């Protein structure tokens, strides 16, 4: 039988583990292209990278960019 501390450690690692990998390309009406991406492993990097990605997307959308796939740019 596994010691309780090992079981607790495995449970903590499982709960705190996580990863994120996102990438989006955006384009505007003049043909400009922008890229937002996020990569990270672990709980803290996951939160920081997700926030950074969302901020990037909001910035470019506020400046007239749309998802490249939705605009017909990427096929």
MISELO-486462 format. One record per atom (N, C-alpha, C): z, y, x. Coordinates in steps of 0.02 Angstrom, whole numbers, plus 50000, padded with zeros to 5 digits. Layout:
! residues N
ZYX...
This chain:
! residues 75
500004994150042500005000050000500005006250044499635011350024499585017550063500225021650056500435024750112501015029150108500885035050062501405037450030501345043049983501065049250016501235050450079500985056450113500235056050124499975050150138499255049250147498895050350080499165047750028498875048749961498875056149943499435059549957499485066649942498985070649984498915068850047498445072350091497725071350066497545065350048496875063950022496745067749957497245068149914497165071849852497065079249865497445082049913497385089149930496695090649959496465086450004495805087450035495255087049982495315082349937494825081549884494805087649839495385090349822495415096149778495175102549813495285103149877495105109249914494395109049942494095103249943493415102749970492905105449920492385108049946491845110549903491305113249948490715113749921490175116649959489705120449913489355125049942488865128949904488245129849948487675129249917487035130649950486565133249896486455139649897486015142849848485525147249885484925147649858484435152249886483965154449830483815160849829483365163649779482905168749812482295168749791481815173749813481665178349754481635184749768481505189749717480915193949739480555196649691479985200949705479995207049660479665212349682479625218349640478895219849623478785225149587478115226749562477635228849618477895230849676477465232849731477335227149780477585221149764477475215349808478025214249859478555218249856479115217149902479465210649887479705207349938480055201049930480745201549961481245198949925481935198849950482195191749942482685190049983482985183449980483745184149979484055180349936484785179849934484965172549945485455171249988485655164350000486395163950013486665158050002487365156650014487445149550038487815148650092487955141950118488685141850141489055136850123489745136450145490045129750125490565127850161490935121750147491675123250148492015121050099492735122250093492865127450038493465127750015493635131949958493545139349972493815141850028493775149050043493045151150057492685147650101491985149550110491575149050046491735144150004491375143449941491455149749898492065152249893492205158249853491865164349884491935165149950491645170949984490885170949980490575165249991489845164849990489565165749920489915163049871489695163849801489715171249782490235174649802490295181849788489745185749823489615184149886489095187549924488415186449892488275180349870487635178749837487565182749773488085182949732488055186649669487955194049681488285196849732488205203949749487485205349770487195200949810486505201749832486025201649773486125196849728485685196449670485745202749626486355205049615486455211049574486135217149607486195217749673485905223449709485155223649699484815218149711484085218149706483845218749634484195215749588483995216449517484075223749494484585227149519484695234149502484145238549531483795236049583483255239849614482565237249593482525233949535481885232149507481605225349527481975221449563481735214849583481875209749528481435204749522481525199249475481435192749513481675187249483481585180649515480845179349527480675177249587479975176249606479645170949562480005165649546479715160449504479575162949434480005167049407479915169749339479345174749337479215178149392478685183249393477995180249404477965173849418477325170649431477125170849504477555173749547477395174249618477405167449651477935163549637477995156849667477715151649619477275147549644476985142449601477105135549630
